[in-house]
Amino acid sequence: MNNTMLEEIKKIFITLQTKPPKEWLSLKEAAEYAGVSYNTFIKFREMGLRVAEVEGVKRVSCKEIDKFYENHSF
């Protein structure tokens, strides 16, 4: 690779590292964040994980997922 390509790759890498994480995730993204399958994540909802819904759009806060794990830890 030439130096120009390497510099561009470095810039992209730095941008990805410094980009703030999303606070609100789709259900699919939330399952990935939680490290579980989508079906397991739906079970978490049934167990009390709070999900926001506005006009049919469902979003989950990363803080809620973290809190859910803390509340279900032993």
C-alpha positions in Angstrom: 0.0 0.0 0.0 1.2 3.5 -0.6 1.5 6.1 2.1 -1.6 8.0 1.0 -3.8 4.9 1.5 -2.2 4.2 4.9 -2.8 7.8 6.1 -6.5 7.6 5.0 -6.9 4.3 6.9 -5.3 5.8 10.0 -7.7 8.8 9.8 -10.7 6.5 9.5 -9.5 4.3 12.4 -9.1 7.4 14.6 -12.5 8.7 13.6 -14.1 5.4 14.5 -12.3 5.3 17.9 -13.3 8.9 18.8 -16.9 8.7 17.6 -19.3 8.7 20.6 -21.3 5.5 21.0 -25.1 5.7 20.2 -27.2 6.1 23.3 -30.4 4.6 21.8 -30.2 1.4 19.8 -32.7 -0.5 17.6 -33.7 -3.9 19.0 -31.2 -5.7 16.7 -28.4 -3.3 17.7 -29.4 -3.7 21.4 -29.2 -7.5 21.1 -25.7 -7.2 19.7 -24.7 -4.7 22.4 -26.0 -7.1 25.1 -24.1 -10.0 23.5 -27.2 -12.2 23.0 -29.4 -13.4 20.1 -32.4 -11.4 19.1 -34.7 -14.0 20.5 -32.9 -13.9 23.9 -33.2 -10.2 23.9 -37.0 -10.4 23.4 -37.0 -12.7 26.5 -35.1 -9.9 28.4 -38.0 -7.6 27.4 -40.4 -10.1 28.9 -38.3 -10.1 32.1 -38.7 -6.4 32.5 -36.1 -4.7 30.2 -37.5 -1.3 29.4 -38.0 -0.4 25.7 -39.1 3.0 24.4 -41.6 3.1 21.6 -42.6 6.1 19.7 -45.1 5.7 16.8 -44.1 2.0 16.4 -40.3 2.7 16.5 -38.7 0.8 19.3 -35.4 1.9 20.9 -33.4 0.7 23.9 -31.0 2.8 26.0 -27.6 1.3 26.5 -28.0 2.5 30.2 -31.1 0.4 30.5 -29.3 -2.7 29.2 -26.5 -2.1 31.6 -28.9 -1.6 34.5 -30.8 -4.7 33.5 -27.6 -6.8 33.7 -26.7 -5.3 37.0 -30.2 -6.1 38.4 -29.9 -9.7 37.2 -26.4 -10.3 38.4 -25.6 -12.5 41.3 
